[in-house]
Amino acid sequence: MLLAKRIRESVQFPPGYYIQWAGQLNINNEPSNGFWYIGPFTRCYFRFDLLNTKSVVKTAIVLLAVPFS
């Protein structure tokens, strides 16, 4: 924020114009707010699938296939 403060102090904008900082950080933070449930859901799914198939390899294949499908 030091850079933003220095720019705000040194650059005079015409009325109605303003500076807004945006970029990769904002893009990366927005989706993470809605995906807080993915971790617990994946762990529960892994356990249920492991109980059903009784094979770690088959369960891993299913979990790895989901993102690629």
PDB file with SEQRES, HELIX, SHEET and CRYST1 records, atoms N, CA, C and O in Angstrom:
SEQRES   1 A   69  MET LEU LEU ALA LYS ARG ILE ARG GLU SER VAL GLN PHE          
SEQRES   2 A   69  PRO PRO GLY TYR TYR ILE GLN TRP ALA GLY GLN LEU ASN          
SEQRES   3 A   69  ILE ASN ASN GLU PRO SER ASN GLY PHE TRP TYR ILE GLY          
SEQRES   4 A   69  PRO PHE THR ARG CYS TYR PHE ARG PHE ASP LEU LEU ASN          
SEQRES   5 A   69  THR LYS SER VAL VAL LYS THR ALA ILE VAL LEU LEU ALA          
SEQRES   6 A   69  VAL PRO PHE SER                                              
HELIX    1 AA1 LEU A    2  SER A   10  1                                   9    
HELIX    2 AA2 GLN A   24  SER A   32  1                                   9    
HELIX    3 AA3 ILE A   38  THR A   53  1                                  16    
HELIX    4 AA4 VAL A   56  PHE A   68  1                                  13    
CRYST1    1.000    1.000    1.000  90.00  90.00  90.00 P 1           1          
ATOM      1  N   MET A   1       0.825  -1.203   0.000  1.00  0.00           N  
ATOM      2  CA  MET A   1       0.000   0.000   0.000  1.00  0.00           C  
ATOM      3  C   MET A   1       0.858   1.252   0.000  1.00  0.00           C  
ATOM      4  O   MET A   1       0.363   2.354  -0.235  1.00  0.00           O  
ATOM      5  N   LEU A   2       2.128   1.083   0.260  1.00  0.00           N  
ATOM      6  CA  LEU A   2       3.020   2.226   0.237  1.00  0.00           C  
ATOM      7  C   LEU A   2       3.088   2.829  -1.161  1.00  0.00           C  
ATOM      8  O   LEU A   2       3.079   4.051  -1.315  1.00  0.00           O  
ATOM      9  N   LEU A   3       3.154   1.982  -2.170  1.00  0.00           N  
ATOM     10  CA  LEU A   3       3.191   2.455  -3.549  1.00  0.00           C  
ATOM     11  C   LEU A   3       1.903   3.188  -3.907  1.00  0.00           C  
ATOM     12  O   LEU A   3       1.948   4.231  -4.559  1.00  0.00           O  
ATOM     13  N   ALA A   4       0.774   2.662  -3.497  1.00  0.00           N  
ATOM     14  CA  ALA A   4      -0.506   3.307  -3.790  1.00  0.00           C  
ATOM     15  C   ALA A   4      -0.577   4.682  -3.139  1.00  0.00           C  
ATOM     16  O   ALA A   4      -1.094   5.628  -3.733  1.00  0.00           O  
ATOM     17  N   LYS A   5      -0.066   4.791  -1.934  1.00  0.00           N  
ATOM     18  CA  LYS A   5      -0.085   6.080  -1.234  1.00  0.00           C  
ATOM     19  C   LYS A   5       0.815   7.086  -1.940  1.00  0.00           C  
ATOM     20  O   LYS A   5       0.452   8.253  -2.084  1.00  0.00           O  
ATOM     21  N   ARG A   6       1.981   6.638  -2.377  1.00  0.00           N  
ATOM     22  CA  ARG A   6       2.907   7.544  -3.077  1.00  0.00           C  
ATOM     23  C   ARG A   6       2.315   8.011  -4.398  1.00  0.00           C  
ATOM     24  O   ARG A   6       2.455   9.179  -4.761  1.00  0.00           O  
ATOM     25  N   ILE A   7       1.658   7.114  -5.117  1.00  0.00           N  
ATOM     26  CA  ILE A   7       1.043   7.501  -6.393  1.00  0.00           C  
ATOM     27  C   ILE A   7      -0.101   8.467  -6.155  1.00  0.00           C  
ATOM     28  O   ILE A   7      -0.248   9.452  -6.878  1.00  0.00           O  
ATOM     29  N   ARG A   8      -0.918   8.187  -5.137  1.00  0.00           N  
ATOM     30  CA  ARG A   8      -2.046   9.061  -4.824  1.00  0.00           C  
ATOM     31  C   ARG A   8      -1.571  10.474  -4.471  1.00  0.00           C  
ATOM     32  O   ARG A   8      -2.225  11.458  -4.816  1.00  0.00           O  
ATOM     33  N   GLU A   9      -0.435  10.566  -3.787  1.00  0.00           N  
ATOM     34  CA  GLU A   9       0.086  11.873  -3.383  1.00  0.00           C  
ATOM     35  C   GLU A   9       0.751  12.601  -4.544  1.00  0.00           C  
ATOM     36  O   GLU A   9       0.707  13.830  -4.600  1.00  0.00           O  
ATOM     37  N   SER A  10       1.365  11.873  -5.469  1.00  0.00           N  
ATOM     38  CA  SER A  10       2.145  12.537  -6.511  1.00  0.00           C  
ATOM     39  C   SER A  10       1.370  12.772  -7.812  1.00  0.00           C  
ATOM     40  O   SER A  10       1.739  13.663  -8.577  1.00  0.00           O  
ATOM     41  N   VAL A  11       0.331  12.021  -8.082  1.00  0.00           N  
ATOM     42  CA  VAL A  11      -0.412  12.152  -9.342  1.00  0.00           C  
ATOM     43  C   VAL A  11      -1.744  12.836  -9.059  1.00  0.00           C  
ATOM     44  O   VAL A  11      -2.477  12.443  -8.152  1.00  0.00           O  
ATOM     45  N   GLN A  12      -2.043  13.851  -9.837  1.00  0.00           N  
ATOM     46  CA  GLN A  12      -3.317  14.552  -9.719  1.00  0.00           C  
ATOM     47  C   GLN A  12      -4.254  14.051 -10.809  1.00  0.00           C  
ATOM     48  O   GLN A  12      -3.977  14.204 -11.999  1.00  0.00           O  
ATOM     49  N   PHE A  13      -5.360  13.453 -10.395  1.00  0.00           N  
ATOM     50  CA  PHE A  13      -6.331  12.948 -11.356  1.00  0.00           C  
ATOM     51  C   PHE A  13      -7.408  13.989 -11.596  1.00  0.00           C  
ATOM     52  O   PHE A  13      -7.760  14.736 -10.683  1.00  0.00           O  
ATOM     53  N   PRO A  14      -7.943  14.049 -12.825  1.00  0.00           N  
ATOM     54  CA  PRO A  14      -9.056  14.956 -13.095  1.00  0.00           C  
ATOM     55  C   PRO A  14     -10.284  14.536 -12.282  1.00  0.00           C  
ATOM     56  O   PRO A  14     -10.364  13.386 -11.850  1.00  0.00           O  
ATOM     57  N   PRO A  15     -11.226  15.431 -12.070  1.00  0.00           N  
ATOM     58  CA  PRO A  15     -12.434  15.072 -11.328  1.00  0.00           C  
ATOM     59  C   PRO A  15     -13.157  13.909 -12.001  1.00  0.00           C  
ATOM     60  O   PRO A  15     -13.323  13.890 -13.221  1.00  0.00           O  
ATOM     61  N   GLY A  16     -13.576  12.965 -11.210  1.00  0.00           N  
ATOM     62  CA  GLY A  16     -14.290  11.804 -11.717  1.00  0.00           C  
ATOM     63  C   GLY A  16     -13.396  10.614 -11.991  1.00  0.00           C  
ATOM     64  O   GLY A  16     -13.904   9.520 -12.239  1.00  0.00           O  
ATOM     65  N   TYR A  17     -12.081  10.783 -11.957  1.00  0.00           N  
ATOM     66  CA  TYR A  17     -11.149   9.689 -12.195  1.00  0.00           C  
ATOM     67  C   TYR A  17     -10.554   9.223 -10.868  1.00  0.00           C  
ATOM     68  O   TYR A  17     -10.377  10.012  -9.941  1.00  0.00           O  
ATOM     69  N   TYR A  18     -10.259   7.963 -10.796  1.00  0.00           N  
ATOM     70  CA  TYR A  18      -9.655   7.412  -9.586  1.00  0.00           C  
ATOM     71  C   TYR A  18      -8.774   6.236  -9.957  1.00  0.00           C  
ATOM     72  O   TYR A  18      -8.822   5.744 -11.085  1.00  0.00           O  
ATOM     73  N   ILE A  19      -7.973   5.790  -9.012  1.00  0.00           N  
ATOM     74  CA  ILE A  19      -7.092   4.655  -9.230  1.00  0.00           C  
ATOM     75  C   ILE A  19      -7.608   3.490  -8.388  1.00  0.00           C  
ATOM     76  O   ILE A  19      -7.989   3.655  -7.229  1.00  0.00           O  
ATOM     77  N   GLN A  20      -7.608   2.316  -9.001  1.00  0.00           N  
ATOM     78  CA  GLN A  20      -8.075   1.128  -8.307  1.00  0.00           C  
ATOM     79  C   GLN A  20      -7.085   0.002  -8.573  1.00  0.00           C  
ATOM     80  O   GLN A  20      -6.736  -0.269  -9.721  1.00  0.00           O  
ATOM     81  N   TRP A  21      -6.637  -0.649  -7.509  1.00  0.00           N  
ATOM     82  CA  TRP A  21      -5.673  -1.735  -7.647  1.00  0.00           C  
ATOM     83  C   TRP A  21      -6.418  -3.046  -7.788  1.00  0.00           C  
ATOM     84  O   TRP A  21      -7.268  -3.384  -6.965  1.00  0.00           O  
ATOM     85  N   ALA A  22      -6.098  -3.769  -8.820  1.00  0.00           N  
ATOM     86  CA  ALA A  22      -6.701  -5.076  -9.056  1.00  0.00           C  
ATOM     87  C   ALA A  22      -5.669  -5.937  -9.769  1.00  0.00           C  
ATOM     88  O   ALA A  22      -4.669  -5.436 -10.282  1.00  0.00           O  
ATOM     89  N   GLY A  23      -5.923  -7.212  -9.793  1.00  0.00           N  
ATOM     90  CA  GLY A  23      -4.985  -8.074 -10.493  1.00  0.00           C  
ATOM     91  C   GLY A  23      -5.079  -9.505 -10.039  1.00  0.00           C  
ATOM     92  O   GLY A  23      -6.140  -9.981  -9.634  1.00  0.00           O  
ATOM     93  N   GLN A  24      -3.948 -10.190 -10.111  1.00  0.00           N  
ATOM     94  CA  GLN A  24      -3.887 -11.617  -9.847  1.00  0.00           C  
ATOM     95  C   GLN A  24      -4.344 -11.956  -8.436  1.00  0.00           C  
ATOM     96  O   GLN A  24      -5.036 -12.955  -8.244  1.00  0.00           O  
ATOM     97  N   LEU A  25      -3.978 -11.154  -7.451  1.00  0.00           N  
ATOM     98  CA  LEU A  25      -4.363 -11.441  -6.070  1.00  0.00           C  
ATOM     99  C   LEU A  25      -5.882 -11.430  -5.917  1.00  0.00           C  
ATOM    100  O   LEU A  25      -6.441 -12.323  -5.281  1.00  0.00           O  
ATOM    101  N   ASN A  26      -6.548 -10.445  -6.483  1.00  0.00           N  
ATOM    102  CA  ASN A  26      -8.007 -10.387  -6.391  1.00  0.00           C  
ATOM    103  C   ASN A  26      -8.658 -11.547  -7.125  1.00  0.00           C  
ATOM    104  O   ASN A  26      -9.650 -12.104  -6.657  1.00  0.00           O  
ATOM    105  N   ILE A  27      -8.110 -11.909  -8.262  1.00  0.00           N  
ATOM    106  CA  ILE A  27      -8.665 -13.009  -9.038  1.00  0.00           C  
ATOM    107  C   ILE A  27      -8.535 -14.322  -8.274  1.00  0.00           C  
ATOM    108  O   ILE A  27      -9.449 -15.147  -8.284  1.00  0.00           O  
ATOM    109  N   ASN A  28      -7.399 -14.513  -7.613  1.00  0.00           N  
ATOM    110  CA  ASN A  28      -7.179 -15.755  -6.875  1.00  0.00           C  
ATOM    111  C   ASN A  28      -7.991 -15.824  -5.594  1.00  0.00           C  
ATOM    112  O   ASN A  28      -8.335 -16.924  -5.160  1.00  0.00           O  
ATOM    113  N   ASN A  29      -8.308 -14.709  -4.975  1.00  0.00           N  
ATOM    114  CA  ASN A  29      -9.034 -14.718  -3.706  1.00  0.00           C  
ATOM    115  C   ASN A  29     -10.535 -14.890  -3.873  1.00  0.00           C  
ATOM    116  O   ASN A  29     -11.190 -15.439  -2.986  1.00  0.00           O  
ATOM    117  N   GLU A  30     -11.088 -14.443  -4.971  1.00  0.00           N  
ATOM    118  CA  GLU A  30     -12.540 -14.507  -5.141  1.00  0.00           C  
ATOM    119  C   GLU A  30     -13.083 -15.937  -5.164  1.00  0.00           C  
ATOM    120  O   GLU A  30     -14.033 -16.215  -4.432  1.00  0.00           O  
ATOM    121  N   PRO A  31     -12.543 -16.853  -5.956  1.00  0.00           N  
ATOM    122  CA  PRO A  31     -13.111 -18.204  -5.981  1.00  0.00           C  
ATOM    123  C   PRO A  31     -12.903 -18.966  -4.687  1.00  0.00           C  
ATOM    124  O   PRO A  31     -13.704 -19.843  -4.361  1.00  0.00           O  
ATOM    125  N   SER A  32     -11.859 -18.661  -3.942  1.00  0.00           N  
ATOM    126  CA  SER A  32     -11.578 -19.435  -2.734  1.00  0.00           C  
ATOM    127  C   SER A  32     -12.654 -19.243  -1.670  1.00  0.00           C  
ATOM    128  O   SER A  32     -12.816 -20.103  -0.805  1.00  0.00           O  
ATOM    129  N   ASN A  33     -13.381 -18.154  -1.714  1.00  0.00           N  
ATOM    130  CA  ASN A  33     -14.430 -17.934  -0.716  1.00  0.00           C  
ATOM    131  C   ASN A  33     -15.577 -18.928  -0.869  1.00  0.00           C  
ATOM    132  O   ASN A  33     -16.225 -19.265   0.122  1.00  0.00           O  
ATOM    133  N   GLY A  34     -15.840 -19.399  -2.066  1.00  0.00           N  
ATOM    134  CA  GLY A  34     -16.953 -20.301  -2.299  1.00  0.00           C  
ATOM    135  C   GLY A  34     -16.588 -21.774  -2.239  1.00  0.00           C  
ATOM    136  O   GLY A  34     -17.476 -22.625  -2.285  1.00  0.00           O  
ATOM    137  N   PHE A  35     -15.303 -22.097  -2.137  1.00  0.00           N  
ATOM    138  CA  PHE A  35     -14.884 -23.486  -2.190  1.00  0.00           C  
ATOM    139  C   PHE A  35     -14.397 -24.011  -0.853  1.00  0.00           C  
ATOM    140  O   PHE A  35     -13.599 -24.948  -0.823  1.00  0.00           O  
ATOM    141  N   TRP A  36     -14.844 -23.447   0.238  1.00  0.00           N  
ATOM    142  CA  TRP A  36     -14.390 -23.882   1.561  1.00  0.00           C  
ATOM    143  C   TRP A  36     -14.873 -25.284   1.888  1.00  0.00           C  
ATOM    144  O   TRP A  36     -14.297 -25.933   2.761  1.00  0.00           O  
ATOM    145  N   TYR A  37     -15.901 -25.770   1.226  1.00  0.00           N  
ATOM    146  CA  TYR A  37     -16.487 -27.074   1.533  1.00  0.00           C  
ATOM    147  C   TYR A  37     -15.862 -28.214   0.725  1.00  0.00           C  
ATOM    148  O   TYR A  37     -16.173 -29.377   0.987  1.00  0.00           O  
ATOM    149  N   ILE A  38     -15.005 -27.926  -0.233  1.00  0.00           N  
ATOM    150  CA  ILE A  38     -14.453 -28.971  -1.097  1.00  0.00           C  
ATOM    151  C   ILE A  38     -13.574 -29.939  -0.318  1.00  0.00           C  
ATOM    152  O   ILE A  38     -13.652 -31.147  -0.543  1.00  0.00           O  
ATOM    153  N   GLY A  39     -12.748 -29.449   0.584  1.00  0.00           N  
ATOM    154  CA  GLY A  39     -11.858 -30.317   1.361  1.00  0.00           C  
ATOM    155  C   GLY A  39     -12.609 -31.344   2.187  1.00  0.00           C  
ATOM    156  O   GLY A  39     -12.358 -32.540   2.038  1.00  0.00           O  
ATOM    157  N   PRO A  40     -13.524 -30.921   3.058  1.00  0.00           N  
ATOM    158  CA  PRO A  40     -14.286 -31.897   3.837  1.00  0.00           C  
ATOM    159  C   PRO A  40     -15.135 -32.832   2.966  1.00  0.00           C  
ATOM    160  O   PRO A  40     -15.267 -34.016   3.274  1.00  0.00           O  
ATOM    161  N   PHE A  41     -15.701 -32.308   1.894  1.00  0.00           N  
ATOM    162  CA  PHE A  41     -16.495 -33.147   0.994  1.00  0.00           C  
ATOM    163  C   PHE A  41     -15.628 -34.230   0.363  1.00  0.00           C  
ATOM    164  O   PHE A  41     -16.046 -35.384   0.266  1.00  0.00           O  
ATOM    165  N   THR A  42     -14.418 -33.863  -0.068  1.00  0.00           N  
ATOM    166  CA  THR A  42     -13.526 -34.835  -0.697  1.00  0.00           C  
ATOM    167  C   THR A  42     -13.105 -35.910   0.287  1.00  0.00           C  
ATOM    168  O   THR A  42     -13.054 -37.088  -0.064  1.00  0.00           O  
ATOM    169  N   ARG A  43     -12.801 -35.510   1.524  1.00  0.00           N  
ATOM    170  CA  ARG A  43     -12.422 -36.508   2.538  1.00  0.00           C  
ATOM    171  C   ARG A  43     -13.572 -37.468   2.830  1.00  0.00           C  
ATOM    172  O   ARG A  43     -13.350 -38.672   2.960  1.00  0.00           O  
ATOM    173  N   CYS A  44     -14.783 -36.961   2.932  1.00  0.00           N  
ATOM    174  CA  CYS A  44     -15.947 -37.833   3.178  1.00  0.00           C  
ATOM    175  C   CYS A  44     -16.180 -38.755   1.990  1.00  0.00           C  
ATOM    176  O   CYS A  44     -16.446 -39.943   2.167  1.00  0.00           O  
ATOM    177  N   TYR A  45     -16.082 -38.212   0.780  1.00  0.00           N  
ATOM    178  CA  TYR A  45     -16.266 -39.035  -0.409  1.00  0.00           C  
ATOM    179  C   TYR A  45     -15.207 -40.131  -0.475  1.00  0.00           C  
ATOM    180  O   TYR A  45     -15.516 -41.275  -0.807  1.00  0.00           O  
ATOM    181  N   PHE A  46     -13.954 -39.783  -0.157  1.00  0.00           N  
ATOM    182  CA  PHE A  46     -12.873 -40.766  -0.163  1.00  0.00           C  
ATOM    183  C   PHE A  46     -13.165 -41.897   0.810  1.00  0.00           C  
ATOM    184  O   PHE A  46     -12.975 -43.068   0.482  1.00  0.00           O  
ATOM    185  N   ARG A  47     -13.624 -41.554   2.001  1.00  0.00           N  
ATOM    186  CA  ARG A  47     -13.921 -42.589   3.010  1.00  0.00           C  
ATOM    187  C   ARG A  47     -15.078 -43.484   2.568  1.00  0.00           C  
ATOM    188  O   ARG A  47     -14.996 -44.705   2.699  1.00  0.00           O  
ATOM    189  N   PHE A  48     -16.138 -42.899   2.054  1.00  0.00           N  
ATOM    190  CA  PHE A  48     -17.279 -43.701   1.615  1.00  0.00           C  
ATOM    191  C   PHE A  48     -16.917 -44.583   0.421  1.00  0.00           C  
ATOM    192  O   PHE A  48     -17.324 -45.743   0.348  1.00  0.00           O  
ATOM    193  N   ASP A  49     -16.154 -44.026  -0.503  1.00  0.00           N  
ATOM    194  CA  ASP A  49     -15.742 -44.813  -1.658  1.00  0.00           C  
ATOM    195  C   ASP A  49     -14.776 -45.923  -1.241  1.00  0.00           C  
ATOM    196  O   ASP A  49     -14.821 -47.024  -1.790  1.00  0.00           O  
ATOM    197  N   LEU A  50     -13.916 -45.638  -0.286  1.00  0.00           N  
ATOM    198  CA  LEU A  50     -12.990 -46.656   0.216  1.00  0.00           C  
ATOM    199  C   LEU A  50     -13.754 -47.782   0.915  1.00  0.00           C  
ATOM    200  O   LEU A  50     -13.403 -48.952   0.767  1.00  0.00           O  
ATOM    201  N   LEU A  51     -14.785 -47.437   1.668  1.00  0.00           N  
ATOM    202  CA  LEU A  51     -15.602 -48.470   2.307  1.00  0.00           C  
ATOM    203  C   LEU A  51     -16.350 -49.300   1.268  1.00  0.00           C  
ATOM    204  O   LEU A  51     -16.555 -50.498   1.461  1.00  0.00           O  
ATOM    205  N   ASN A  52     -16.754 -48.675   0.179  1.00  0.00           N  
ATOM    206  CA  ASN A  52     -17.505 -49.371  -0.849  1.00  0.00           C  
ATOM    207  C   ASN A  52     -16.621 -50.293  -1.687  1.00  0.00           C  
ATOM    208  O   ASN A  52     -16.983 -51.443  -1.934  1.00  0.00           O  
ATOM    209  N   THR A  53     -15.458 -49.791  -2.126  1.00  0.00           N  
ATOM    210  CA  THR A  53     -14.608 -50.576  -3.019  1.00  0.00           C  
ATOM    211  C   THR A  53     -13.586 -51.427  -2.275  1.00  0.00           C  
ATOM    212  O   THR A  53     -13.108 -52.425  -2.813  1.00  0.00           O  
ATOM    213  N   LYS A  54     -13.245 -51.048  -1.046  1.00  0.00           N  
ATOM    214  CA  LYS A  54     -12.226 -51.726  -0.243  1.00  0.00           C  
ATOM    215  C   LYS A  54     -10.881 -51.775  -0.956  1.00  0.00           C  
ATOM    216  O   LYS A  54     -10.116 -52.726  -0.796  1.00  0.00           O  
ATOM    217  N   SER A  55     -10.600 -50.735  -1.749  1.00  0.00           N  
ATOM    218  CA  SER A  55      -9.343 -50.657  -2.480  1.00  0.00           C  
ATOM    219  C   SER A  55      -8.913 -49.190  -2.583  1.00  0.00           C  
ATOM    220  O   SER A  55      -9.639 -48.351  -3.116  1.00  0.00           O  
ATOM    221  N   VAL A  56      -7.728 -48.907  -2.066  1.00  0.00           N  
ATOM    222  CA  VAL A  56      -7.213 -47.540  -2.141  1.00  0.00           C  
ATOM    223  C   VAL A  56      -6.912 -47.160  -3.588  1.00  0.00           C  
ATOM    224  O   VAL A  56      -7.118 -46.013  -3.986  1.00  0.00           O  
ATOM    225  N   VAL A  57      -6.430 -48.112  -4.366  1.00  0.00           N  
ATOM    226  CA  VAL A  57      -6.086 -47.840  -5.765  1.00  0.00           C  
ATOM    227  C   VAL A  57      -7.330 -47.460  -6.564  1.00  0.00           C  
ATOM    228  O   VAL A  57      -7.305 -46.480  -7.309  1.00  0.00           O  
ATOM    229  N   LYS A  58      -8.407 -48.214  -6.423  1.00  0.00           N  
ATOM    230  CA  LYS A  58      -9.641 -47.896  -7.148  1.00  0.00           C  
ATOM    231  C   LYS A  58     -10.213 -46.545  -6.716  1.00  0.00           C  
ATOM    232  O   LYS A  58     -10.692 -45.769  -7.543  1.00  0.00           O  
ATOM    233  N   THR A  59     -10.156 -46.277  -5.420  1.00  0.00           N  
ATOM    234  CA  THR A  59     -10.642 -44.993  -4.917  1.00  0.00           C  
ATOM    235  C   THR A  59      -9.807 -43.850  -5.466  1.00  0.00           C  
ATOM    236  O   THR A  59     -10.352 -42.818  -5.856  1.00  0.00           O  
ATOM    237  N   ALA A  60      -8.488 -44.020  -5.504  1.00  0.00           N  
ATOM    238  CA  ALA A  60      -7.612 -42.980  -6.044  1.00  0.00           C  
ATOM    239  C   ALA A  60      -7.872 -42.762  -7.527  1.00  0.00           C  
ATOM    240  O   ALA A  60      -7.851 -41.624  -7.996  1.00  0.00           O  
ATOM    241  N   ILE A  61      -8.114 -43.825  -8.264  1.00  0.00           N  
ATOM    242  CA  ILE A  61      -8.412 -43.692  -9.693  1.00  0.00           C  
ATOM    243  C   ILE A  61      -9.684 -42.880  -9.898  1.00  0.00           C  
ATOM    244  O   ILE A  61      -9.739 -42.018 -10.774  1.00  0.00           O  
ATOM    245  N   VAL A  62     -10.702 -43.152  -9.096  1.00  0.00           N  
ATOM    246  CA  VAL A  62     -11.968 -42.412  -9.216  1.00  0.00           C  
ATOM    247  C   VAL A  62     -11.750 -40.947  -8.875  1.00  0.00           C  
ATOM    248  O   VAL A  62     -12.218 -40.067  -9.598  1.00  0.00           O  
ATOM    249  N   LEU A  63     -11.047 -40.676  -7.784  1.00  0.00           N  
ATOM    250  CA  LEU A  63     -10.821 -39.271  -7.387  1.00  0.00           C  
ATOM    251  C   LEU A  63      -9.962 -38.529  -8.396  1.00  0.00           C  
ATOM    252  O   LEU A  63     -10.182 -37.339  -8.621  1.00  0.00           O  
ATOM    253  N   LEU A  64      -8.999 -39.187  -9.005  1.00  0.00           N  
ATOM    254  CA  LEU A  64      -8.178 -38.531 -10.008  1.00  0.00           C  
ATOM    255  C   LEU A  64      -8.912 -38.374 -11.339  1.00  0.00           C  
ATOM    256  O   LEU A  64      -8.592 -37.472 -12.112  1.00  0.00           O  
ATOM    257  N   ALA A  65      -9.873 -39.222 -11.613  1.00  0.00           N  
ATOM    258  CA  ALA A  65     -10.618 -39.130 -12.861  1.00  0.00           C  
ATOM    259  C   ALA A  65     -11.626 -37.986 -12.851  1.00  0.00           C  
ATOM    260  O   ALA A  65     -11.960 -37.447 -13.907  1.00  0.00           O  
ATOM    261  N   VAL A  66     -12.111 -37.612 -11.674  1.00  0.00           N  
ATOM    262  CA  VAL A  66     -13.143 -36.581 -11.590  1.00  0.00           C  
ATOM    263  C   VAL A  66     -12.662 -35.238 -12.152  1.00  0.00           C  
ATOM    264  O   VAL A  66     -13.383 -34.647 -12.955  1.00  0.00           O  
ATOM    265  N   PRO A  67     -11.490 -34.725 -11.776  1.00  0.00           N  
ATOM    266  CA  PRO A  67     -11.084 -33.431 -12.334  1.00  0.00           C  
ATOM    267  C   PRO A  67     -10.824 -33.464 -13.842  1.00  0.00           C  
ATOM    268  O   PRO A  67     -10.963 -32.446 -14.521  1.00  0.00           O  
ATOM    269  N   PHE A  68     -10.449 -34.633 -14.364  1.00  0.00           N  
ATOM    270  CA  PHE A  68     -10.127 -34.725 -15.781  1.00  0.00           C  
ATOM    271  C   PHE A  68     -11.341 -35.030 -16.647  1.00  0.00           C  
ATOM    272  O   PHE A  68     -11.244 -35.003 -17.874  1.00  0.00           O  
ATOM    273  N   SER A  69     -12.470 -35.316 -16.035  1.00  0.00           N  
ATOM    274  CA  SER A  69     -13.653 -35.644 -16.847  1.00  0.00           C  
ATOM    275  C   SER A  69     -14.458 -34.408 -17.188  1.00  0.00           C  
ATOM    276  O   SER A  69     -15.482 -34.505 -17.864  1.00  0.00           O  
TER     277      SER A  69                                                      
END                                                                             
